[in-house]
Amino acid sequence: MSETPTVDDKAPTFTATYRGGDHETFDLADNLGDGPVVLAFFPGAFTPPCSNEMVALQEHHDDFAAAGATLFGVSADSSFSLGAFADEHGLEFDLVSDMAGDAIEAYGLSMDIPELGLYGIANRAVFVLDDEGTVTYQWVADDPTNEPDYDELLDAVESA
């Protein structure tokens, strides 16, 4: 498994699929250069901790936008599941489907929860990237049920 990027590392770029049924390609490199990018990796749509996190990020969406940041949620769920998940919770930011696990692996976040039948899913983690794609903030959960400190995250975005 790849090493998890830390502050001052160049973040791995990746391509995946946006949520929904249009199979539109997401390319991280195309989203760099217009202010900070926040990548919020999460284990699985429709699970209580992930729902809580995505709703909390939505509650801070205006603050991220005011800081010039673009927020993306990333998981191994299908684009269809992510579309339904976003609709159910009124998420205004984009969710990215990494079913192949390329981004999850590149960020060193791949984990298994065999008792739930989940393999190759993302551990919960948040990265803030600057215009050049350098990591300016990194948080990785010790336990995937933990959530990031949202005030700390917002501070990191505002100073990116």
Secondary structure by P-SEA (a helix, b strand, c coil): cccccccccccccbbbbcccccbbbbbccccccccbbbbbbbcccccaaaaaaaaaaaaaaaaaaaabbbbbbbccccaaaaaaaaaaacccbbbbbcccaaaaaaacccccccccccccccccbbbbbcccccccbbbbbcccccccaaaaaaaaaaac
